[in-house]
């Protein structure tokens, strides 16, 4: 009997979640299209381009935002429906505990967590890149795409440089300016015609260098035909199209954080919190499943109205807590990993506590 119940709950959760997701995605697309339709038509975008390129690549990002909400709604609706029909009471009378009944919910939650983690790690960043490229062409003033032909980086705590053009296929940068500081004063400038990555030696070869050294008396200048140097920058750091952690794949985000740590520039806490937050966010599906099941498993006065109100309240508090705690981690006041995971741990404890009380 329990296997049939497991299958029933699992597939009902799946169908309700997919239905809620389709409704929310449809609403989002309708609203977004109504806001941007004039820009689309003014720039000459075709129907196929709008829906086959822009919105098709927008759906993964929308899905990432709404999957926990959709699962939470599905859990509240299905469990509340079973409680209203006294099905949960009958199952408990037949010897099926709430702890046993929640297992198919958790199986579904783990499946959705794994799916969302994969989407967030690999699918969404690539889809966003295509979407942002479309925005830069057809939606004026909306794109956050970075011009990679002019790259600014902080190589170390006291050094910054600008590359006017970088060829990733050749590992070569052209017209590179490097500025070194001592305190608030410039101590050295280098104007480099070309810098070439030496894969075997793992360092850069600089060609046609004009080097200026500054002192209290002025500056001296020398010309160097070729020199080898070690910089805290690798070619992969120069091919990154954005520094927005949410737009990078997991490996790209890790490389970006490592590049900041190598430079000693500071300010690494915020991107760490954001990356840990991306790791932790899919597990919110498991948390809201436990909270939703615990809230709805006991028949309550108010019926569906109670579940809707509870769902909205929990979702709002969950979101607020994530947004409130993140800045503390970004400023280094608490550990970045703790800042990213604390809201999920708090609501997990709340959900388990409600479940224990519901069992009594």
PyMOL commands that set and color helices and strands:
alter all, ss='L'
color gray80, all
select helices_A, chain A and resi 2-42+47-84+87-93+98-101+103-138+235-238+245-247+250-263+268-281+284-296+304-330+336-359
alter helices_A, ss='H'
color red, helices_A
select strands_A, chain A and resi 151-156+159-167+172-182+185-198+203-215+218-229
alter strands_A, ss='S'
color yellow, strands_A
deselect
rebuild
show_as cartoon
